[in-house]
């Protein structure tokens, strides 16, 4: 089961919040990702934390991840694969919508 999303925020703190929100939505749609939700958020926060503090830039985070398993989730599942990809970058601030 896999997911992919992008968030854009005006600060690093807001980007971390939006990543957590996006992962919660992933779990709502794909309950299997409750298994890797915490790790994905922790990894994203680490990459966001590497960025410079720049109040003139937006923070853009792209994430994707997947898990694989055998058996039945919640019963006898054995996780056979797990991965995530994260990029965090400062970007030119987008103008606020009118």
TIVO-2410 file (N, C-alpha, C; in nm, 3 decimals):
# residues 98
REC num residu      c1      c2      c3 atome chaine
REC   1      X   0.086  -0.115   0.000     N      A
REC   1      X   0.000   0.000   0.000    CA      A
REC   1      X   0.091   0.122   0.000     C      A
REC   2      X   0.062   0.220  -0.085     N      A
REC   2      X   0.151   0.336  -0.095    CA      A
REC   2      X   0.073   0.467  -0.090     C      A
REC   3      X   0.147   0.574  -0.065     N      A
REC   3      X   0.089   0.708  -0.060    CA      A
REC   3      X   0.188   0.808  -0.118     C      A
REC   4      X   0.138   0.926  -0.152     N      A
REC   4      X   0.220   1.035  -0.201    CA      A
REC   4      X   0.145   1.165  -0.178     C      A
REC   5      X   0.215   1.267  -0.129     N      A
REC   5      X   0.152   1.397  -0.113    CA      A
REC   5      X   0.258   1.507  -0.106     C      A
REC   6      X   0.212   1.630  -0.124     N      A
REC   6      X   0.295   1.749  -0.113    CA      A
REC   6      X   0.223   1.849  -0.024     C      A
REC   7      X   0.298   1.913   0.064     N      A
REC   7      X   0.242   2.022   0.144    CA      A
REC   7      X   0.328   2.146   0.123     C      A
REC   8      X   0.264   2.261   0.135     N      A
REC   8      X   0.333   2.389   0.124    CA      A
REC   8      X   0.289   2.474   0.242     C      A
REC   9      X   0.386   2.539   0.308     N      A
REC   9      X   0.356   2.616   0.428    CA      A
REC   9      X   0.444   2.740   0.433     C      A
REC  10      X   0.403   2.833   0.517     N      A
REC  10      X   0.479   2.959   0.527    CA      A
REC  10      X   0.589   2.953   0.633     C      A
REC  11      X   0.597   2.842   0.707     N      A
REC  11      X   0.702   2.826   0.809    CA      A
REC  11      X   0.733   2.678   0.828     C      A
REC  12      X   0.845   2.652   0.892     N      A
REC  12      X   0.880   2.513   0.921    CA      A
REC  12      X   0.780   2.450   1.018     C      A
REC  13      X   0.738   2.526   1.118     N      A
REC  13      X   0.640   2.472   1.215    CA      A
REC  13      X   0.510   2.437   1.145     C      A
REC  14      X   0.464   2.524   1.057     N      A
REC  14      X   0.340   2.496   0.984    CA      A
REC  14      X   0.358   2.377   0.891     C      A
REC  15      X   0.475   2.363   0.830     N      A
REC  15      X   0.500   2.248   0.741    CA      A
REC  15      X   0.493   2.118   0.820     C      A
REC  16      X   0.549   2.115   0.940     N      A
REC  16      X   0.542   1.996   1.023    CA      A
REC  16      X   0.397   1.962   1.057     C      A
REC  17      X   0.319   2.063   1.090     N      A
REC  17      X   0.177   2.043   1.121    CA      A
REC  17      X   0.104   1.987   0.999     C      A
REC  18      X   0.130   2.044   0.881     N      A
REC  18      X   0.061   1.999   0.760    CA      A
REC  18      X   0.102   1.857   0.721     C      A
REC  19      X   0.226   1.819   0.745     N      A
REC  19      X   0.268   1.681   0.719    CA      A
REC  19      X   0.191   1.586   0.810     C      A
REC  20      X   0.179   1.620   0.937     N      A
REC  20      X   0.104   1.535   1.031    CA      A
REC  20      X  -0.041   1.524   0.988     C      A
REC  21      X  -0.100   1.635   0.943     N      A
REC  21      X  -0.238   1.634   0.894    CA      A
REC  21      X  -0.252   1.544   0.771     C      A
REC  22      X  -0.158   1.558   0.678     N      A
REC  22      X  -0.163   1.478   0.555    CA      A
REC  22      X  -0.147   1.330   0.585     C      A
REC  23      X  -0.058   1.296   0.678     N      A
REC  23      X  -0.042   1.155   0.715    CA      A
REC  23      X  -0.167   1.102   0.783     C      A
REC  24      X  -0.235   1.184   0.861     N      A
REC  24      X  -0.360   1.141   0.924    CA      A
REC  24      X  -0.464   1.110   0.817     C      A
REC  25      X  -0.467   1.190   0.711     N      A
REC  25      X  -0.560   1.163   0.600    CA      A
REC  25      X  -0.523   1.034   0.527     C      A
REC  26      X  -0.392   1.010   0.511     N      A
REC  26      X  -0.348   0.885   0.449    CA      A
REC  26      X  -0.400   0.768   0.532     C      A
REC  27      X  -0.384   0.775   0.663     N      A
REC  27      X  -0.428   0.665   0.752    CA      A
REC  27      X  -0.579   0.648   0.745     C      A
REC  28      X  -0.654   0.758   0.734     N      A
REC  28      X  -0.800   0.748   0.720    CA      A
REC  28      X  -0.836   0.668   0.595     C      A
REC  29      X  -0.764   0.693   0.486     N      A
REC  29      X  -0.793   0.628   0.359    CA      A
REC  29      X  -0.730   0.490   0.347     C      A
REC  30      X  -0.616   0.472   0.412     N      A
REC  30      X  -0.542   0.346   0.403    CA      A
REC  30      X  -0.497   0.309   0.545     C      A
REC  31      X  -0.583   0.243   0.617     N      A
REC  31      X  -0.556   0.216   0.758    CA      A
REC  31      X  -0.427   0.139   0.783     C      A
REC  32      X  -0.378   0.073   0.682     N      A
REC  32      X  -0.252  -0.001   0.698    CA      A
REC  32      X  -0.135   0.091   0.733     C      A
REC  33      X  -0.145   0.219   0.696     N      A
REC  33      X  -0.033   0.311   0.721    CA      A
REC  33      X  -0.025   0.360   0.864     C      A
REC  34      X  -0.115   0.312   0.951     N      A
REC  34      X  -0.098   0.341   1.093    CA      A
REC  34      X   0.034   0.282   1.141     C      A
REC  35      X   0.080   0.178   1.073     N      A
REC  35      X   0.205   0.109   1.108    CA      A
REC  35      X   0.327   0.199   1.091     C      A
REC  36      X   0.330   0.281   0.985     N      A
REC  36      X   0.448   0.362   0.956    CA      A
REC  36      X   0.424   0.512   0.970     C      A
REC  37      X   0.309   0.552   1.018     N      A
REC  37      X   0.274   0.693   1.031    CA      A
REC  37      X   0.374   0.769   1.118     C      A
REC  38      X   0.404   0.718   1.235     N      A
REC  38      X   0.494   0.788   1.327    CA      A
REC  38      X   0.634   0.803   1.266     C      A
REC  39      X   0.684   0.698   1.205     N      A
REC  39      X   0.817   0.704   1.147    CA      A
REC  39      X   0.823   0.805   1.032     C      A
REC  40      X   0.718   0.806   0.948     N      A
REC  40      X   0.716   0.899   0.835    CA      A
REC  40      X   0.715   1.044   0.884     C      A
REC  41      X   0.633   1.073   0.985     N      A
REC  41      X   0.627   1.209   1.039    CA      A
REC  41      X   0.760   1.248   1.101     C      A
REC  42      X   0.820   1.157   1.178     N      A
REC  42      X   0.949   1.185   1.242    CA      A
REC  42      X   1.056   1.214   1.137     C      A
REC  43      X   1.058   1.135   1.030     N      A
REC  43      X   1.157   1.157   0.923    CA      A
REC  43      X   1.135   1.291   0.855     C      A
REC  44      X   1.010   1.324   0.826     N      A
REC  44      X   0.980   1.453   0.762    CA      A
REC  44      X   1.023   1.568   0.851     C      A
REC  45      X   0.995   1.559   0.980     N      A
REC  45      X   1.034   1.665   1.072    CA      A
REC  45      X   1.185   1.684   1.074     C      A
REC  46      X   1.259   1.574   1.063     N      A
REC  46      X   1.405   1.584   1.062    CA      A
REC  46      X   1.454   1.660   0.939     C      A
REC  47      X   1.397   1.631   0.823     N      A
REC  47      X   1.438   1.699   0.700    CA      A
REC  47      X   1.394   1.845   0.700     C      A
REC  48      X   1.274   1.872   0.748     N      A
REC  48      X   1.229   2.010   0.758    CA      A
REC  48      X   1.322   2.088   0.851     C      A
REC  49      X   1.365   2.024   0.958     N      A
REC  49      X   1.454   2.088   1.054    CA      A
REC  49      X   1.589   2.126   0.997     C      A
REC  50      X   1.632   2.062   0.890     N      A
REC  50      X   1.759   2.095   0.827    CA      A
REC  50      X   1.757   2.229   0.753     C      A
REC  51      X   1.637   2.273   0.716     N      A
REC  51      X   1.625   2.395   0.637    CA      A
REC  51      X   1.657   2.518   0.719     C      A
REC  52      X   1.707   2.622   0.650     N      A
REC  52      X   1.731   2.750   0.716    CA      A
REC  52      X   1.597   2.813   0.755     C      A
REC  53      X   1.598   2.894   0.857     N      A
REC  53      X   1.480   2.971   0.893    CA      A
REC  53      X   1.478   3.095   0.803     C      A
REC  54      X   1.375   3.107   0.719     N      A
REC  54      X   1.365   3.220   0.626    CA      A
REC  54      X   1.218   3.259   0.614     C      A
REC  55      X   1.182   3.365   0.680     N      A
REC  55      X   1.042   3.408   0.681    CA      A
REC  55      X   0.994   3.460   0.546     C      A
REC  56      X   1.085   3.475   0.450     N      A
REC  56      X   1.045   3.523   0.317    CA      A
REC  56      X   1.018   3.408   0.221     C      A
REC  57      X   1.040   3.284   0.265     N      A
REC  57      X   1.024   3.166   0.178    CA      A
REC  57      X   0.915   3.074   0.231     C      A
REC  58      X   0.855   2.999   0.142     N      A
REC  58      X   0.765   2.890   0.179    CA      A
REC  58      X   0.847   2.763   0.198     C      A
REC  59      X   0.793   2.671   0.273     N      A
REC  59      X   0.852   2.538   0.292    CA      A
REC  59      X   0.766   2.439   0.215     C      A
REC  60      X   0.828   2.365   0.124     N      A
REC  60      X   0.757   2.267   0.043    CA      A
REC  60      X   0.813   2.128   0.078     C      A
REC  61      X   0.721   2.037   0.113     N      A
REC  61      X   0.761   1.902   0.150    CA      A
REC  61      X   0.689   1.804   0.058     C      A
REC  62      X   0.766   1.719  -0.009     N      A
REC  62      X   0.712   1.612  -0.092    CA      A
REC  62      X   0.742   1.481  -0.020     C      A
REC  63      X   0.639   1.397  -0.007     N      A
REC  63      X   0.656   1.269   0.061    CA      A
REC  63      X   0.589   1.157  -0.016     C      A
REC  64      X   0.650   1.041  -0.010     N      A
REC  64      X   0.586   0.920  -0.059    CA      A
REC  64      X   0.637   0.804   0.025     C      A
REC  65      X   0.556   0.702   0.036     N      A
REC  65      X   0.597   0.587   0.114    CA      A
REC  65      X   0.513   0.466   0.082     C      A
REC  66      X   0.559   0.353   0.130     N      A
REC  66      X   0.484   0.230   0.107    CA      A
REC  66      X   0.522   0.126   0.213     C      A
REC  67      X   0.429   0.034   0.231     N      A
REC  67      X   0.456  -0.083   0.314    CA      A
REC  67      X   0.401  -0.206   0.241     C      A
REC  68      X   0.462  -0.317   0.268     N      A
REC  68      X   0.414  -0.444   0.214    CA      A
REC  68      X   0.406  -0.545   0.327     C      A
REC  69      X   0.320  -0.643   0.311     N      A
REC  69      X   0.303  -0.742   0.416    CA      A
REC  69      X   0.247  -0.872   0.359     C      A
REC  70      X   0.259  -0.974   0.439     N      A
REC  70      X   0.191  -1.099   0.412    CA      A
REC  70      X   0.095  -1.123   0.527     C      A
REC  71      X  -0.007  -1.201   0.504     N      A
REC  71      X  -0.106  -1.228   0.607    CA      A
REC  71      X  -0.214  -1.122   0.609     C      A
REC  72      X  -0.290  -1.120   0.717     N      A
REC  72      X  -0.401  -1.028   0.731    CA      A
REC  72      X  -0.367  -0.923   0.835     C      A
REC  73      X  -0.377  -0.794   0.797     N      A
REC  73      X  -0.349  -0.687   0.891    CA      A
REC  73      X  -0.437  -0.698   1.013     C      A
REC  74      X  -0.376  -0.676   1.128     N      A
REC  74      X  -0.451  -0.683   1.253    CA      A
REC  74      X  -0.471  -0.825   1.305     C      A
REC  75      X  -0.430  -0.923   1.225     N      A
REC  75      X  -0.449  -1.062   1.267    CA      A
REC  75      X  -0.313  -1.132   1.275     C      A
REC  76      X  -0.255  -1.157   1.157     N      A
REC  76      X  -0.128  -1.230   1.154    CA      A
REC  76      X  -0.029  -1.169   1.055     C      A
REC  77      X  -0.044  -1.040   1.028     N      A
REC  77      X   0.039  -0.974   0.927    CA      A
REC  77      X   0.186  -0.972   0.967     C      A
REC  78      X   0.270  -0.993   0.865     N      A
REC  78      X   0.414  -0.981   0.880    CA      A
REC  78      X   0.457  -0.875   0.780     C      A
REC  79      X   0.515  -0.765   0.830     N      A
REC  79      X   0.561  -0.659   0.741    CA      A
REC  79      X   0.683  -0.709   0.666     C      A
REC  80      X   0.677  -0.702   0.533     N      A
REC  80      X   0.785  -0.752   0.450    CA      A
REC  80      X   0.863  -0.642   0.381     C      A
REC  81      X   0.808  -0.520   0.379     N      A
REC  81      X   0.881  -0.407   0.322    CA      A
REC  81      X   0.825  -0.277   0.377     C      A
REC  82      X   0.911  -0.177   0.384     N      A
REC  82      X   0.868  -0.045   0.429    CA      A
REC  82      X   0.966   0.057   0.373     C      A
REC  83      X   0.914   0.170   0.331     N      A
REC  83      X   1.003   0.274   0.280    CA      A
REC  83      X   0.933   0.408   0.272     C      A
REC  84      X   1.014   0.513   0.273     N      A
REC  84      X   0.958   0.645   0.250    CA      A
REC  84      X   1.062   0.731   0.180     C      A
REC  85      X   1.013   0.833   0.111     N      A
REC  85      X   1.098   0.930   0.045    CA      A
REC  85      X   1.048   1.068   0.082     C      A
REC  86      X   1.142   1.154   0.120     N      A
REC  86      X   1.105   1.287   0.166    CA      A
REC  86      X   1.201   1.389   0.106     C      A
REC  87      X   1.144   1.497   0.057     N      A
REC  87      X   1.227   1.612   0.024    CA      A
REC  87      X   1.163   1.735   0.085     C      A
REC  88      X   1.246   1.822   0.137     N      A
REC  88      X   1.200   1.947   0.197    CA      A
REC  88      X   1.284   2.058   0.137     C      A
REC  89      X   1.218   2.165   0.096     N      A
REC  89      X   1.290   2.274   0.031    CA      A
REC  89      X   1.226   2.408   0.061     C      A
REC  90      X   1.310   2.512   0.059     N      A
REC  90      X   1.259   2.648   0.064    CA      A
REC  90      X   1.226   2.690  -0.078     C      A
REC  91      X   1.115   2.759  -0.094     N      A
REC  91      X   1.070   2.799  -0.226    CA      A
REC  91      X   1.019   2.943  -0.222     C      A
REC  92      X   1.020   3.006  -0.338     N      A
REC  92      X   0.967   3.141  -0.348    CA      A
REC  92      X   0.825   3.144  -0.293     C      A
REC  93      X   0.800   3.239  -0.207     N      A
REC  93      X   0.668   3.249  -0.144    CA      A
REC  93      X   0.562   3.273  -0.248     C      A
REC  94      X   0.453   3.195  -0.238     N      A
REC  94      X   0.340   3.213  -0.327    CA      A
REC  94      X   0.254   3.327  -0.275     C      A
REC  95      X   0.202   3.406  -0.366     N      A
REC  95      X   0.113   3.516  -0.329    CA      A
REC  95      X  -0.015   3.459  -0.270     C      A
REC  96      X  -0.066   3.526  -0.169     N      A
REC  96      X  -0.192   3.483  -0.107    CA      A
REC  96      X  -0.306   3.500  -0.207     C      A
REC  97      X  -0.397   3.404  -0.207     N      A
REC  97      X  -0.512   3.412  -0.297    CA      A
REC  97      X  -0.603   3.528  -0.256     C      A
REC  98      X  -0.654   3.596  -0.355     N      A
REC  98      X  -0.739   3.712  -0.326    CA      A
REC  98      X  -0.881   3.669  -0.298     C      A
***
